[in-house]
Amino acid sequence: MKVDETGEFRAALLRMKKKLSGPRLVRQNPPVSVATLDQVNEALRRLDDDSYGVCTGCFMVIPRGQLLMRPYADTCSDCAGRKRTPAPVS
Ligand SMILES: [Zn+2]
């Protein structure tokens, strides 16, 4: 992914990181995100090593719309769904 395409994701991740790192006194309403600081840091690391936006499950590019909703996503919706509800082996 080109830098100009990832810039907005980086900005979003940095905003999340700031909120997650800050004092927990203020409850966000509605919650900004259900991401953990680990997930956000991991996504920032992937931006730096150029693997951002690629599914860690099937190595397909994660759709942009999905990244806009969850900038910290490391799997596509298919793989994320598979993780949550493992399909029976047939
Ligand atoms: Zn996938």
PDB file of the backbone (N, CA, C, O) and the ligand in Angstrom, with CONECT records:
HET     ZN  A 101       1
ATOM      1  N   MET A   1       0.829  -1.191   0.000  1.00  0.00           N
ATOM      2  CA  MET A   1       0.000   0.000   0.000  1.00  0.00           C
ATOM      3  C   MET A   1       0.870   1.250   0.000  1.00  0.00           C
ATOM      4  O   MET A   1       1.887   1.298   0.692  1.00  0.00           O
ATOM      5  N   LYS A   2       0.484   2.248  -0.761  1.00  0.00           N
ATOM      6  CA  LYS A   2       1.285   3.463  -0.838  1.00  0.00           C
ATOM      7  C   LYS A   2       1.114   4.310   0.423  1.00  0.00           C
ATOM      8  O   LYS A   2       0.106   4.240   1.125  1.00  0.00           O
ATOM      9  N   VAL A   3       2.146   5.111   0.672  1.00  0.00           N
ATOM     10  CA  VAL A   3       2.132   5.901   1.902  1.00  0.00           C
ATOM     11  C   VAL A   3       0.917   6.828   1.973  1.00  0.00           C
ATOM     12  O   VAL A   3       0.302   6.978   3.028  1.00  0.00           O
ATOM     13  N   ASP A   4       0.581   7.445   0.845  1.00  0.00           N
ATOM     14  CA  ASP A   4      -0.549   8.386   0.888  1.00  0.00           C
ATOM     15  C   ASP A   4      -1.870   7.672   1.155  1.00  0.00           C
ATOM     16  O   ASP A   4      -2.833   8.285   1.615  1.00  0.00           O
ATOM     17  N   GLU A   5      -1.911   6.363   0.862  1.00  0.00           N
ATOM     18  CA  GLU A   5      -3.131   5.606   1.129  1.00  0.00           C
ATOM     19  C   GLU A   5      -3.205   5.156   2.584  1.00  0.00           C
ATOM     20  O   GLU A   5      -4.289   4.989   3.143  1.00  0.00           O
ATOM     21  N   THR A   6      -2.035   4.962   3.187  1.00  0.00           N
ATOM     22  CA  THR A   6      -2.036   4.471   4.564  1.00  0.00           C
ATOM     23  C   THR A   6      -2.027   5.616   5.573  1.00  0.00           C
ATOM     24  O   THR A   6      -2.251   5.400   6.764  1.00  0.00           O
ATOM     25  N   GLY A   7      -1.768   6.842   5.094  1.00  0.00           N
ATOM     26  CA  GLY A   7      -1.669   7.993   5.991  1.00  0.00           C
ATOM     27  C   GLY A   7      -2.887   8.165   6.883  1.00  0.00           C
ATOM     28  O   GLY A   7      -2.761   8.416   8.081  1.00  0.00           O
ATOM     29  N   GLU A   8      -4.068   8.027   6.289  1.00  0.00           N
ATOM     30  CA  GLU A   8      -5.271   8.239   7.090  1.00  0.00           C
ATOM     31  C   GLU A   8      -5.454   7.121   8.111  1.00  0.00           C
ATOM     32  O   GLU A   8      -5.989   7.350   9.196  1.00  0.00           O
ATOM     33  N   PHE A   9      -5.010   5.909   7.767  1.00  0.00           N
ATOM     34  CA  PHE A   9      -5.110   4.809   8.720  1.00  0.00           C
ATOM     35  C   PHE A   9      -4.135   5.008   9.868  1.00  0.00           C
ATOM     36  O   PHE A   9      -4.448   4.744  11.029  1.00  0.00           O
ATOM     37  N   ARG A  10      -2.951   5.478   9.515  1.00  0.00           N
ATOM     38  CA  ARG A  10      -1.960   5.749  10.549  1.00  0.00           C
ATOM     39  C   ARG A  10      -2.488   6.817  11.515  1.00  0.00           C
ATOM     40  O   ARG A  10      -2.358   6.693  12.733  1.00  0.00           O
ATOM     41  N   ALA A  11      -3.079   7.857  10.946  1.00  0.00           N
ATOM     42  CA  ALA A  11      -3.631   8.933  11.779  1.00  0.00           C
ATOM     43  C   ALA A  11      -4.725   8.385  12.693  1.00  0.00           C
ATOM     44  O   ALA A  11      -4.789   8.733  13.872  1.00  0.00           O
ATOM     45  N   ALA A  12      -5.585   7.525  12.142  1.00  0.00           N
ATOM     46  CA  ALA A  12      -6.673   6.961  12.935  1.00  0.00           C
ATOM     47  C   ALA A  12      -6.115   6.076  14.050  1.00  0.00           C
ATOM     48  O   ALA A  12      -6.607   6.098  15.178  1.00  0.00           O
ATOM     49  N   LEU A  13      -5.077   5.295  13.719  1.00  0.00           N
ATOM     50  CA  LEU A  13      -4.471   4.397  14.710  1.00  0.00           C
ATOM     51  C   LEU A  13      -3.793   5.195  15.820  1.00  0.00           C
ATOM     52  O   LEU A  13      -3.862   4.832  16.994  1.00  0.00           O
ATOM     53  N   LEU A  14      -3.139   6.284  15.432  1.00  0.00           N
ATOM     54  CA  LEU A  14      -2.470   7.110  16.433  1.00  0.00           C
ATOM     55  C   LEU A  14      -3.487   7.780  17.359  1.00  0.00           C
ATOM     56  O   LEU A  14      -3.238   7.948  18.553  1.00  0.00           O
ATOM     57  N   ARG A  15      -4.631   8.159  16.796  1.00  0.00           N
ATOM     58  CA  ARG A  15      -5.696   8.745  17.639  1.00  0.00           C
ATOM     59  C   ARG A  15      -6.200   7.698  18.622  1.00  0.00           C
ATOM     60  O   ARG A  15      -6.410   7.989  19.800  1.00  0.00           O
ATOM     61  N   MET A  16      -6.393   6.463  18.124  1.00  0.00           N
ATOM     62  CA  MET A  16      -6.857   5.376  18.990  1.00  0.00           C
ATOM     63  C   MET A  16      -5.857   5.111  20.098  1.00  0.00           C
ATOM     64  O   MET A  16      -6.221   4.923  21.259  1.00  0.00           O
ATOM     65  N   LYS A  17      -4.588   5.099  19.716  1.00  0.00           N
ATOM     66  CA  LYS A  17      -3.527   4.795  20.657  1.00  0.00           C
ATOM     67  C   LYS A  17      -3.520   5.834  21.783  1.00  0.00           C
ATOM     68  O   LYS A  17      -3.371   5.503  22.959  1.00  0.00           O
ATOM     69  N   LYS A  18      -3.684   7.080  21.392  1.00  0.00           N
ATOM     70  CA  LYS A  18      -3.706   8.164  22.364  1.00  0.00           C
ATOM     71  C   LYS A  18      -4.843   7.961  23.361  1.00  0.00           C
ATOM     72  O   LYS A  18      -4.668   8.108  24.571  1.00  0.00           O
ATOM     73  N   LYS A  19      -6.018   7.616  22.818  1.00  0.00           N
ATOM     74  CA  LYS A  19      -7.181   7.419  23.689  1.00  0.00           C
ATOM     75  C   LYS A  19      -6.979   6.224  24.599  1.00  0.00           C
ATOM     76  O   LYS A  19      -7.311   6.264  25.784  1.00  0.00           O
ATOM     77  N   LEU A  20      -6.419   5.139  24.021  1.00  0.00           N
ATOM     78  CA  LEU A  20      -6.238   3.914  24.805  1.00  0.00           C
ATOM     79  C   LEU A  20      -5.149   4.083  25.856  1.00  0.00           C
ATOM     80  O   LEU A  20      -5.200   3.465  26.919  1.00  0.00           O
ATOM     81  N   SER A  21      -4.156   4.931  25.549  1.00  0.00           N
ATOM     82  CA  SER A  21      -3.043   5.124  26.472  1.00  0.00           C
ATOM     83  C   SER A  21      -3.398   6.101  27.584  1.00  0.00           C
ATOM     84  O   SER A  21      -2.766   6.109  28.640  1.00  0.00           O
ATOM     85  N   GLY A  22      -4.402   6.914  27.341  1.00  0.00           N
ATOM     86  CA  GLY A  22      -4.754   7.956  28.292  1.00  0.00           C
ATOM     87  C   GLY A  22      -5.429   7.414  29.533  1.00  0.00           C
ATOM     88  O   GLY A  22      -5.680   6.215  29.647  1.00  0.00           O
ATOM     89  N   PRO A  23      -5.720   8.304  30.458  1.00  0.00           N
ATOM     90  CA  PRO A  23      -6.406   7.899  31.684  1.00  0.00           C
ATOM     91  C   PRO A  23      -7.771   7.318  31.354  1.00  0.00           C
ATOM     92  O   PRO A  23      -8.442   7.758  30.422  1.00  0.00           O
ATOM     93  N   ARG A  24      -8.165   6.333  32.127  1.00  0.00           N
ATOM     94  CA  ARG A  24      -9.432   5.671  31.846  1.00  0.00           C
ATOM     95  C   ARG A  24     -10.601   6.336  32.565  1.00  0.00           C
ATOM     96  O   ARG A  24     -11.671   5.746  32.709  1.00  0.00           O
ATOM     97  N   LEU A  25     -10.385   7.556  33.009  1.00  0.00           N
ATOM     98  CA  LEU A  25     -11.424   8.244  33.779  1.00  0.00           C
ATOM     99  C   LEU A  25     -12.609   8.594  32.893  1.00  0.00           C
ATOM    100  O   LEU A  25     -13.767   8.474  33.293  1.00  0.00           O
ATOM    101  N   VAL A  26     -12.288   9.030  31.678  1.00  0.00           N
ATOM    102  CA  VAL A  26     -13.350   9.464  30.775  1.00  0.00           C
ATOM    103  C   VAL A  26     -13.843   8.272  29.961  1.00  0.00           C
ATOM    104  O   VAL A  26     -13.082   7.649  29.221  1.00  0.00           O
ATOM    105  N   ARG A  27     -15.092   7.979  30.108  1.00  0.00           N
ATOM    106  CA  ARG A  27     -15.668   6.904  29.295  1.00  0.00           C
ATOM    107  C   ARG A  27     -16.154   7.487  27.983  1.00  0.00           C
ATOM    108  O   ARG A  27     -16.921   8.450  27.962  1.00  0.00           O
ATOM    109  N   GLN A  28     -15.703   6.898  26.895  1.00  0.00           N
ATOM    110  CA  GLN A  28     -16.140   7.371  25.592  1.00  0.00           C
ATOM    111  C   GLN A  28     -17.578   6.931  25.370  1.00  0.00           C
ATOM    112  O   GLN A  28     -17.947   5.790  25.646  1.00  0.00           O
ATOM    113  N   ASN A  29     -18.371   7.845  24.873  1.00  0.00           N
ATOM    114  CA  ASN A  29     -19.758   7.496  24.612  1.00  0.00           C
ATOM    115  C   ASN A  29     -20.170   8.051  23.257  1.00  0.00           C
ATOM    116  O   ASN A  29     -20.330   9.266  23.141  1.00  0.00           O
ATOM    117  N   PRO A  30     -20.347   7.248  22.245  1.00  0.00           N
ATOM    118  CA  PRO A  30     -20.170   5.799  22.258  1.00  0.00           C
ATOM    119  C   PRO A  30     -18.686   5.420  22.250  1.00  0.00           C
ATOM    120  O   PRO A  30     -17.833   6.236  21.902  1.00  0.00           O
ATOM    121  N   PRO A  31     -18.388   4.183  22.633  1.00  0.00           N
ATOM    122  CA  PRO A  31     -16.983   3.768  22.644  1.00  0.00           C
ATOM    123  C   PRO A  31     -16.363   3.965  21.269  1.00  0.00           C
ATOM    124  O   PRO A  31     -16.969   3.650  20.244  1.00  0.00           O
ATOM    125  N   VAL A  32     -15.160   4.485  21.268  1.00  0.00           N
ATOM    126  CA  VAL A  32     -14.490   4.767  20.005  1.00  0.00           C
ATOM    127  C   VAL A  32     -14.191   3.469  19.283  1.00  0.00           C
ATOM    128  O   VAL A  32     -14.322   3.373  18.063  1.00  0.00           O
ATOM    129  N   SER A  33     -13.795   2.494  20.039  1.00  0.00           N
ATOM    130  CA  SER A  33     -13.381   1.256  19.410  1.00  0.00           C
ATOM    131  C   SER A  33     -13.249   0.178  20.462  1.00  0.00           C
ATOM    132  O   SER A  33     -13.098   0.475  21.647  1.00  0.00           O
ATOM    133  N   VAL A  34     -13.304  -1.060  20.041  1.00  0.00           N
ATOM    134  CA  VAL A  34     -13.137  -2.151  20.985  1.00  0.00           C
ATOM    135  C   VAL A  34     -11.718  -2.703  20.888  1.00  0.00           C
ATOM    136  O   VAL A  34     -11.405  -3.754  21.447  1.00  0.00           O
ATOM    137  N   ALA A  35     -10.864  -1.971  20.167  1.00  0.00           N
ATOM    138  CA  ALA A  35      -9.495  -2.452  19.992  1.00  0.00           C
ATOM    139  C   ALA A  35      -8.716  -2.363  21.291  1.00  0.00           C
ATOM    140  O   ALA A  35      -9.009  -1.523  22.141  1.00  0.00           O
ATOM    141  N   THR A  36      -7.755  -3.203  21.441  1.00  0.00           N
ATOM    142  CA  THR A  36      -6.842  -3.095  22.563  1.00  0.00           C
ATOM    143  C   THR A  36      -5.608  -2.331  22.097  1.00  0.00           C
ATOM    144  O   THR A  36      -5.341  -2.208  20.902  1.00  0.00           O
ATOM    145  N   LEU A  37      -4.864  -1.822  23.080  1.00  0.00           N
ATOM    146  CA  LEU A  37      -3.643  -1.090  22.755  1.00  0.00           C
ATOM    147  C   LEU A  37      -2.683  -1.995  21.974  1.00  0.00           C
ATOM    148  O   LEU A  37      -1.982  -1.538  21.071  1.00  0.00           O
ATOM    149  N   ASP A  38      -2.662  -3.263  22.329  1.00  0.00           N
ATOM    150  CA  ASP A  38      -1.801  -4.221  21.616  1.00  0.00           C
ATOM    151  C   ASP A  38      -2.157  -4.294  20.131  1.00  0.00           C
ATOM    152  O   ASP A  38      -1.282  -4.289  19.265  1.00  0.00           O
ATOM    153  N   GLN A  39      -3.458  -4.361  19.859  1.00  0.00           N
ATOM    154  CA  GLN A  39      -3.899  -4.450  18.461  1.00  0.00           C
ATOM    155  C   GLN A  39      -3.510  -3.197  17.691  1.00  0.00           C
ATOM    156  O   GLN A  39      -3.100  -3.268  16.532  1.00  0.00           O
ATOM    157  N   VAL A  40      -3.642  -2.045  18.347  1.00  0.00           N
ATOM    158  CA  VAL A  40      -3.307  -0.783  17.699  1.00  0.00           C
ATOM    159  C   VAL A  40      -1.798  -0.703  17.442  1.00  0.00           C
ATOM    160  O   VAL A  40      -1.368  -0.307  16.359  1.00  0.00           O
ATOM    161  N   ASN A  41      -1.000  -1.081  18.445  1.00  0.00           N
ATOM    162  CA  ASN A  41       0.455  -1.056  18.272  1.00  0.00           C
ATOM    163  C   ASN A  41       0.898  -2.008  17.169  1.00  0.00           C
ATOM    164  O   ASN A  41       1.799  -1.702  16.388  1.00  0.00           O
ATOM    165  N   GLU A  42       0.256  -3.155  17.122  1.00  0.00           N
ATOM    166  CA  GLU A  42       0.586  -4.153  16.109  1.00  0.00           C
ATOM    167  C   GLU A  42       0.266  -3.629  14.700  1.00  0.00           C
ATOM    168  O   GLU A  42       1.024  -3.847  13.754  1.00  0.00           O
ATOM    169  N   ALA A  43      -0.863  -2.941  14.588  1.00  0.00           N
ATOM    170  CA  ALA A  43      -1.250  -2.372  13.294  1.00  0.00           C
ATOM    171  C   ALA A  43      -0.251  -1.294  12.869  1.00  0.00           C
ATOM    172  O   ALA A  43       0.099  -1.205  11.692  1.00  0.00           O
ATOM    173  N   LEU A  44       0.211  -0.473  13.820  1.00  0.00           N
ATOM    174  CA  LEU A  44       1.201   0.558  13.505  1.00  0.00           C
ATOM    175  C   LEU A  44       2.509  -0.085  13.067  1.00  0.00           C
ATOM    176  O   LEU A  44       3.192   0.426  12.179  1.00  0.00           O
ATOM    177  N   ARG A  45       2.854  -1.199  13.687  1.00  0.00           N
ATOM    178  CA  ARG A  45       4.074  -1.911  13.298  1.00  0.00           C
ATOM    179  C   ARG A  45       3.943  -2.425  11.864  1.00  0.00           C
ATOM    180  O   ARG A  45       4.896  -2.361  11.087  1.00  0.00           O
ATOM    181  N   ARG A  46       2.767  -2.933  11.522  1.00  0.00           N
ATOM    182  CA  ARG A  46       2.551  -3.432  10.157  1.00  0.00           C
ATOM    183  C   ARG A  46       2.622  -2.304   9.139  1.00  0.00           C
ATOM    184  O   ARG A  46       3.077  -2.506   8.013  1.00  0.00           O
ATOM    185  N   LEU A  47       2.167  -1.104   9.537  1.00  0.00           N
ATOM    186  CA  LEU A  47       2.295   0.049   8.636  1.00  0.00           C
ATOM    187  C   LEU A  47       3.763   0.316   8.339  1.00  0.00           C
ATOM    188  O   LEU A  47       4.129   0.642   7.210  1.00  0.00           O
ATOM    189  N   ASP A  48       4.605   0.175   9.364  1.00  0.00           N
ATOM    190  CA  ASP A  48       6.027   0.455   9.192  1.00  0.00           C
ATOM    191  C   ASP A  48       6.733  -0.612   8.371  1.00  0.00           C
ATOM    192  O   ASP A  48       7.640  -0.295   7.602  1.00  0.00           O
ATOM    193  N   ASP A  49       6.335  -1.864   8.519  1.00  0.00           N
ATOM    194  CA  ASP A  49       7.044  -2.900   7.752  1.00  0.00           C
ATOM    195  C   ASP A  49       6.298  -3.271   6.472  1.00  0.00           C
ATOM    196  O   ASP A  49       6.620  -4.264   5.819  1.00  0.00           O
ATOM    197  N   ASP A  50       5.278  -2.447   6.116  1.00  0.00           N
ATOM    198  CA  ASP A  50       4.649  -2.581   4.805  1.00  0.00           C
ATOM    199  C   ASP A  50       3.731  -3.775   4.662  1.00  0.00           C
ATOM    200  O   ASP A  50       3.338  -4.121   3.548  1.00  0.00           O
ATOM    201  N   SER A  51       3.378  -4.415   5.772  1.00  0.00           N
ATOM    202  CA  SER A  51       2.457  -5.552   5.662  1.00  0.00           C
ATOM    203  C   SER A  51       1.047  -5.141   6.061  1.00  0.00           C
ATOM    204  O   SER A  51       0.158  -5.983   6.194  1.00  0.00           O
ATOM    205  N   TYR A  52       0.849  -3.837   6.250  1.00  0.00           N
ATOM    206  CA  TYR A  52      -0.465  -3.354   6.662  1.00  0.00           C
ATOM    207  C   TYR A  52      -1.496  -3.561   5.559  1.00  0.00           C
ATOM    208  O   TYR A  52      -1.210  -3.375   4.377  1.00  0.00           O
ATOM    209  N   GLY A  53      -2.695  -3.949   5.971  1.00  0.00           N
ATOM    210  CA  GLY A  53      -3.785  -4.074   5.012  1.00  0.00           C
ATOM    211  C   GLY A  53      -3.842  -5.430   4.328  1.00  0.00           C
ATOM    212  O   GLY A  53      -4.659  -5.659   3.437  1.00  0.00           O
ATOM    213  N   VAL A  54      -2.952  -6.333   4.764  1.00  0.00           N
ATOM    214  CA  VAL A  54      -2.955  -7.682   4.204  1.00  0.00           C
ATOM    215  C   VAL A  54      -3.418  -8.642   5.288  1.00  0.00           C
ATOM    216  O   VAL A  54      -2.930  -8.599   6.417  1.00  0.00           O
ATOM    217  N   CYS A  55      -4.361  -9.505   4.940  1.00  0.00           N
ATOM    218  CA  CYS A  55      -4.909 -10.460   5.894  1.00  0.00           C
ATOM    219  C   CYS A  55      -3.827 -11.444   6.344  1.00  0.00           C
ATOM    220  O   CYS A  55      -3.122 -12.023   5.517  1.00  0.00           O
ATOM    221  N   THR A  56      -3.705 -11.628   7.657  1.00  0.00           N
ATOM    222  CA  THR A  56      -2.699 -12.560   8.163  1.00  0.00           C
ATOM    223  C   THR A  56      -3.173 -14.011   8.035  1.00  0.00           C
ATOM    224  O   THR A  56      -2.405 -14.947   8.260  1.00  0.00           O
ATOM    225  N   GLY A  57      -4.440 -14.183   7.671  1.00  0.00           N
ATOM    226  CA  GLY A  57      -4.965 -15.533   7.525  1.00  0.00           C
ATOM    227  C   GLY A  57      -4.819 -16.066   6.114  1.00  0.00           C
ATOM    228  O   GLY A  57      -4.299 -17.162   5.906  1.00  0.00           O
ATOM    229  N   CYS A  58      -5.284 -15.276   5.132  1.00  0.00           N
ATOM    230  CA  CYS A  58      -5.288 -15.768   3.753  1.00  0.00           C
ATOM    231  C   CYS A  58      -4.382 -14.928   2.839  1.00  0.00           C
ATOM    232  O   CYS A  58      -4.261 -15.218   1.649  1.00  0.00           O
ATOM    233  N   PHE A  59      -3.745 -13.885   3.399  1.00  0.00           N
ATOM    234  CA  PHE A  59      -2.801 -13.028   2.668  1.00  0.00           C
ATOM    235  C   PHE A  59      -3.442 -12.269   1.512  1.00  0.00           C
ATOM    236  O   PHE A  59      -2.756 -11.841   0.584  1.00  0.00           O
ATOM    237  N   MET A  60      -4.755 -12.107   1.573  1.00  0.00           N
ATOM    238  CA  MET A  60      -5.436 -11.256   0.611  1.00  0.00           C
ATOM    239  C   MET A  60      -5.467  -9.836   1.171  1.00  0.00           C
ATOM    240  O   MET A  60      -5.368  -9.631   2.381  1.00  0.00           O
ATOM    241  N   VAL A  61      -5.607  -8.859   0.275  1.00  0.00           N
ATOM    242  CA  VAL A  61      -5.698  -7.468   0.724  1.00  0.00           C
ATOM    243  C   VAL A  61      -7.044  -7.261   1.422  1.00  0.00           C
ATOM    244  O   VAL A  61      -8.096  -7.626   0.895  1.00  0.00           O
ATOM    245  N   ILE A  62      -6.990  -6.678   2.596  1.00  0.00           N
ATOM    246  CA  ILE A  62      -8.210  -6.397   3.350  1.00  0.00           C
ATOM    247  C   ILE A  62      -8.922  -5.215   2.701  1.00  0.00           C
ATOM    248  O   ILE A  62      -8.305  -4.178   2.456  1.00  0.00           O
ATOM    249  N   PRO A  63     -10.233  -5.364   2.417  1.00  0.00           N
ATOM    250  CA  PRO A  63     -10.964  -4.281   1.751  1.00  0.00           C
ATOM    251  C   PRO A  63     -10.852  -2.972   2.523  1.00  0.00           C
ATOM    252  O   PRO A  63     -10.916  -2.941   3.752  1.00  0.00           O
ATOM    253  N   ARG A  64     -10.683  -1.898   1.765  1.00  0.00           N
ATOM    254  CA  ARG A  64     -10.493  -0.570   2.337  1.00  0.00           C
ATOM    255  C   ARG A  64     -11.634  -0.187   3.292  1.00  0.00           C
ATOM    256  O   ARG A  64     -11.398   0.395   4.351  1.00  0.00           O
ATOM    257  N   GLY A  65     -12.857  -0.517   2.909  1.00  0.00           N
ATOM    258  CA  GLY A  65     -14.007  -0.178   3.752  1.00  0.00           C
ATOM    259  C   GLY A  65     -13.898  -0.807   5.123  1.00  0.00           C
ATOM    260  O   GLY A  65     -14.302  -0.222   6.128  1.00  0.00           O
ATOM    261  N   GLN A  66     -13.344  -2.015   5.150  1.00  0.00           N
ATOM    262  CA  GLN A  66     -13.171  -2.728   6.412  1.00  0.00           C
ATOM    263  C   GLN A  66     -12.098  -2.065   7.270  1.00  0.00           C
ATOM    264  O   GLN A  66     -12.221  -1.983   8.492  1.00  0.00           O
ATOM    265  N   LEU A  67     -11.044  -1.593   6.603  1.00  0.00           N
ATOM    266  CA  LEU A  67      -9.968  -0.913   7.329  1.00  0.00           C
ATOM    267  C   LEU A  67     -10.430   0.441   7.857  1.00  0.00           C
ATOM    268  O   LEU A  67      -9.943   0.909   8.887  1.00  0.00           O
ATOM    269  N   LEU A  68     -11.368   1.067   7.153  1.00  0.00           N
ATOM    270  CA  LEU A  68     -11.875   2.352   7.622  1.00  0.00           C
ATOM    271  C   LEU A  68     -12.679   2.154   8.904  1.00  0.00           C
ATOM    272  O   LEU A  68     -12.672   3.008   9.791  1.00  0.00           O
ATOM    273  N   MET A  69     -13.373   1.018   8.990  1.00  0.00           N
ATOM    274  CA  MET A  69     -14.160   0.744  10.189  1.00  0.00           C
ATOM    275  C   MET A  69     -13.277   0.222  11.319  1.00  0.00           C
ATOM    276  O   MET A  69     -13.473   0.549  12.489  1.00  0.00           O
ATOM    277  N   ARG A  70     -12.301  -0.599  10.937  1.00  0.00           N
ATOM    278  CA  ARG A  70     -11.414  -1.191  11.945  1.00  0.00           C
ATOM    279  C   ARG A  70      -9.976  -1.060  11.457  1.00  0.00           C
ATOM    280  O   ARG A  70      -9.427  -2.004  10.889  1.00  0.00           O
ATOM    281  N   PRO A  71      -9.362   0.097  11.673  1.00  0.00           N
ATOM    282  CA  PRO A  71      -8.008   0.334  11.157  1.00  0.00           C
ATOM    283  C   PRO A  71      -6.979  -0.642  11.730  1.00  0.00           C
ATOM    284  O   PRO A  71      -5.888  -0.793  11.180  1.00  0.00           O
ATOM    285  N   TYR A  72      -7.324  -1.294  12.819  1.00  0.00           N
ATOM    286  CA  TYR A  72      -6.397  -2.224  13.470  1.00  0.00           C
ATOM    287  C   TYR A  72      -6.607  -3.660  12.988  1.00  0.00           C
ATOM    288  O   TYR A  72      -5.949  -4.578  13.477  1.00  0.00           O
ATOM    289  N   ALA A  73      -7.525  -3.861  12.027  1.00  0.00           N
ATOM    290  CA  ALA A  73      -7.836  -5.213  11.560  1.00  0.00           C
ATOM    291  C   ALA A  73      -6.601  -5.892  10.966  1.00  0.00           C
ATOM    292  O   ALA A  73      -5.876  -5.285  10.179  1.00  0.00           O
ATOM    293  N   ASP A  74      -6.363  -7.148  11.342  1.00  0.00           N
ATOM    294  CA  ASP A  74      -5.249  -7.877  10.743  1.00  0.00           C
ATOM    295  C   ASP A  74      -5.746  -9.076   9.944  1.00  0.00           C
ATOM    296  O   ASP A  74      -4.954  -9.862   9.425  1.00  0.00           O
ATOM    297  N   THR A  75      -7.063  -9.207   9.853  1.00  0.00           N
ATOM    298  CA  THR A  75      -7.635 -10.267   9.024  1.00  0.00           C
ATOM    299  C   THR A  75      -8.824  -9.709   8.246  1.00  0.00           C
ATOM    300  O   THR A  75      -9.450  -8.736   8.668  1.00  0.00           O
ATOM    301  N   CYS A  76      -9.125 -10.323   7.126  1.00  0.00           N
ATOM    302  CA  CYS A  76     -10.310  -9.956   6.375  1.00  0.00           C
ATOM    303  C   CYS A  76     -11.532 -10.494   7.124  1.00  0.00           C
ATOM    304  O   CYS A  76     -11.398 -11.279   8.063  1.00  0.00           O
ATOM    305  N   SER A  77     -12.718 -10.064   6.700  1.00  0.00           N
ATOM    306  CA  SER A  77     -13.919 -10.476   7.441  1.00  0.00           C
ATOM    307  C   SER A  77     -14.118 -11.984   7.368  1.00  0.00           C
ATOM    308  O   SER A  77     -14.627 -12.591   8.310  1.00  0.00           O
ATOM    309  N   ASP A  78     -13.718 -12.589   6.255  1.00  0.00           N
ATOM    310  CA  ASP A  78     -13.826 -14.044   6.132  1.00  0.00           C
ATOM    311  C   ASP A  78     -13.025 -14.749   7.210  1.00  0.00           C
ATOM    312  O   ASP A  78     -13.534 -15.627   7.906  1.00  0.00           O
ATOM    313  N   CYS A  79     -11.761 -14.353   7.341  1.00  0.00           N
ATOM    314  CA  CYS A  79     -10.883 -14.997   8.300  1.00  0.00           C
ATOM    315  C   CYS A  79     -11.279 -14.643   9.735  1.00  0.00           C
ATOM    316  O   CYS A  79     -11.187 -15.477  10.636  1.00  0.00           O
ATOM    317  N   ALA A  80     -11.720 -13.399   9.937  1.00  0.00           N
ATOM    318  CA  ALA A  80     -12.160 -12.992  11.271  1.00  0.00           C
ATOM    319  C   ALA A  80     -13.364 -13.826  11.689  1.00  0.00           C
ATOM    320  O   ALA A  80     -13.466 -14.244  12.842  1.00  0.00           O
ATOM    321  N   GLY A  81     -14.276 -14.067  10.748  1.00  0.00           N
ATOM    322  CA  GLY A  81     -15.446 -14.876  11.037  1.00  0.00           C
ATOM    323  C   GLY A  81     -15.059 -16.322  11.300  1.00  0.00           C
ATOM    324  O   GLY A  81     -15.645 -16.994  12.149  1.00  0.00           O
ATOM    325  N   ARG A  82     -14.072 -16.785  10.564  1.00  0.00           N
ATOM    326  CA  ARG A  82     -13.612 -18.155  10.715  1.00  0.00           C
ATOM    327  C   ARG A  82     -12.985 -18.364  12.098  1.00  0.00           C
ATOM    328  O   ARG A  82     -13.132 -19.414  12.724  1.00  0.00           O
ATOM    329  N   LYS A  83     -12.274 -17.308  12.549  1.00  0.00           N
ATOM    330  CA  LYS A  83     -11.617 -17.396  13.847  1.00  0.00           C
ATOM    331  C   LYS A  83     -12.642 -17.527  14.959  1.00  0.00           C
ATOM    332  O   LYS A  83     -12.477 -18.308  15.896  1.00  0.00           O
ATOM    333  N   ARG A  84     -13.722 -16.731  14.831  1.00  0.00           N
ATOM    334  CA  ARG A  84     -14.738 -16.692  15.886  1.00  0.00           C
ATOM    335  C   ARG A  84     -15.533 -17.990  15.919  1.00  0.00           C
ATOM    336  O   ARG A  84     -15.756 -18.562  16.986  1.00  0.00           O
ATOM    337  N   THR A  85     -15.962 -18.452  14.746  1.00  0.00           N
ATOM    338  CA  THR A  85     -16.762 -19.677  14.701  1.00  0.00           C
ATOM    339  C   THR A  85     -16.068 -20.676  13.778  1.00  0.00           C
ATOM    340  O   THR A  85     -16.314 -20.694  12.572  1.00  0.00           O
ATOM    341  N   PRO A  86     -15.204 -21.500  14.352  1.00  0.00           N
ATOM    342  CA  PRO A  86     -14.472 -22.468  13.525  1.00  0.00           C
ATOM    343  C   PRO A  86     -15.435 -23.392  12.786  1.00  0.00           C
ATOM    344  O   PRO A  86     -16.328 -23.998  13.377  1.00  0.00           O
ATOM    345  N   ALA A  87     -15.224 -23.478  11.487  1.00  0.00           N
ATOM    346  CA  ALA A  87     -16.089 -24.341  10.689  1.00  0.00           C
ATOM    347  C   ALA A  87     -15.732 -25.806  10.949  1.00  0.00           C
ATOM    348  O   ALA A  87     -14.563 -26.150  11.119  1.00  0.00           O
ATOM    349  N   PRO A  88     -16.759 -26.664  10.977  1.00  0.00           N
ATOM    350  CA  PRO A  88     -16.471 -28.089  11.168  1.00  0.00           C
ATOM    351  C   PRO A  88     -15.638 -28.636  10.016  1.00  0.00           C
ATOM    352  O   PRO A  88     -15.864 -28.274   8.862  1.00  0.00           O
ATOM    353  N   VAL A  89     -14.700 -29.483  10.313  1.00  0.00           N
ATOM    354  CA  VAL A  89     -13.861 -30.072   9.277  1.00  0.00           C
ATOM    355  C   VAL A  89     -14.674 -31.116   8.532  1.00  0.00           C
ATOM    356  O   VAL A  89     -15.229 -32.036   9.132  1.00  0.00           O
ATOM    357  N   SER A  90     -14.736 -30.959   7.209  1.00  0.00           N
ATOM    358  CA  SER A  90     -15.511 -31.932   6.447  1.00  0.00           C
ATOM    359  C   SER A  90     -14.636 -32.643   5.447  1.00  0.00           C
ATOM    360  O   SER A  90     -15.116 -33.504   4.709  1.00  0.00           O
TER     361      SER A  90
HETATM  362 ZN    ZN A 101      -8.378 -13.575   5.173  1.00  0.00          ZN2+
END
